[in-house]
Structures are given as C-alpha cells and as structure tokens.
Amino acid sequence: MHKIERKKLYLKELEKHSFITMTDFLDTFEKEGIKSATIRRDLKELEVTGAITLTFGGINVNIGNENQVKDNVVNKNLDKKHKIALKANEFLEDGDMIYCGAGTTIEEFVTNISKTIRLLVTNSLSVLQKAVANPDIKDVVLMGGLFREKSQVFIPGNANKYFQEFRIHKAFYSAIAFDKIGNAFDDFLPENNVIKMAIENSEQNYLLVDSTKLNNYAINPIVNMINVTNVISDQEINKDLLTKFNNIVIAK
C-alpha cells in the first residue's frame, strides 16, 4: 500500500478521536497488514503536518471529529506535491536517462512521467516500484547496497560506479528542509552523498521541494539553490528566495 493511501486510512480513523493510545492505533492497522515500524514512521510525518501530536503512549488528534480535517493540511500538501511533480515533467525529453532520489514528491513525479525515459537510476525501493509500473520508463536500474528501512533506500558501497557506467542527463531529487539562503538539507549523510554524486555526474539537476520544508530541522546540506538547474516549488514559497534566485520555477 502506498504511503499516501496509508495516511488517508489513518486520517479516517483519527477523525473519530481526540486522543487514541498508540497500542490501539497500532492494533487497528496491523490488522490491515501494515507493519508497526511503518505505522510509526508515517505518524511522525503526519505530526510534521500538524494533523496530530505524538505523546508518550498516545496520539493527540488535531483534526475535526465531524469527518473533516479542520485545517486540511495533509491534503493541501499532497496537492502541492502533485503540482510540483507535473511541473517537473515539463523538463523531461524523450530518450532521457535520469537519476531519481527518494521521497513522496519524487514518487509522484515518477508516477506521472509521460515522456519516453530510456533509463531511470534510483537507490529508492519506493521509486523503483513506481518506475516499473510506468510503461513510459523503459529500463530501471536499482543501486544496491545497505538497506535503510526508515527511508526505504539503499546506500551503495560504491555509488560512483553507477554514474560512471551510465550517462545521466538529469537528476531529480528532493529535500526534507531548506533555509532562507537557499541551502537544501537531508537528515542522513550517506543518502546526501549519493545525491551529491548524482548532481556532480548529471548534465542538469532539479530540486523538487514544497514550501512547507522551509526551516524544517536537518543538519546535512545537499546543495545550495545557486548550483541547481531549476528548483521546482509551489506558490507559497518564501518570496525572499524568489528575489535571490532566478532559477525557481513555480508549479501552479
């Protein structure tokens, strides 16, 4: 089950409560075949959106109890990701060989690819699954290595060999945070290093990031926006960034 579908199920259940114990919540969705580690990871992402607050042993629910989310934050963010994904597709050309990093925005991008992609290289298991389901992507290469369950990515022992073997035209990647001077961040250094190699070994690189990532906490820098071919974001991105960088493209 895709992460977006899981979160919709969670929200449907959460709307019935103002508070629910973690044990009860886990029991409910483990019966649906979802692993507890996956549920906990998804809940941490929902907490970032403001829909819930995780407490010791339970979940405080910040959404309405009348079958509607008061703020509708989660659905709004999903809409942003979809628009960014569609905009990013405009930068593809038939016959491209591309690298795609991890993340739900990249997964949405890969799902919606409509140009004929000769080859897609990724170290993300989730992106691989989306790519093989898209008939416009002809071949997919998964970079093997140590598997990190939290982000569903492989960390290759020698990522550089993949970029030496294949001529990557364009790299598409995301970030969990960016700041007001244009630095983009991730939270796991080995993943950062793979993205950095992709940027260095591609002809063009594209950062797909929505406005909610501004000033999120992260410590490992990936790239500054000045070194990105295009940053693709939504209409709510910080206006100071638009003034500083002329390579930001707004998805409407």
Helices and strands as residue ranges (DSSP letters): H 3-14, E 19-21, H 22-30, H 36-49, E 52-55, E 58-61, H 73-89, E 96-100, H 104-111, E 117-122, H 125-132, E 140-142, E 146-148, E 153-155, H 160-165, E 168-173, E 177-178, E 183-186, H 189-200, E 202-208, G 211-213, E 220-224, G 225-227, E 230-234, H 239-244, E 248-251
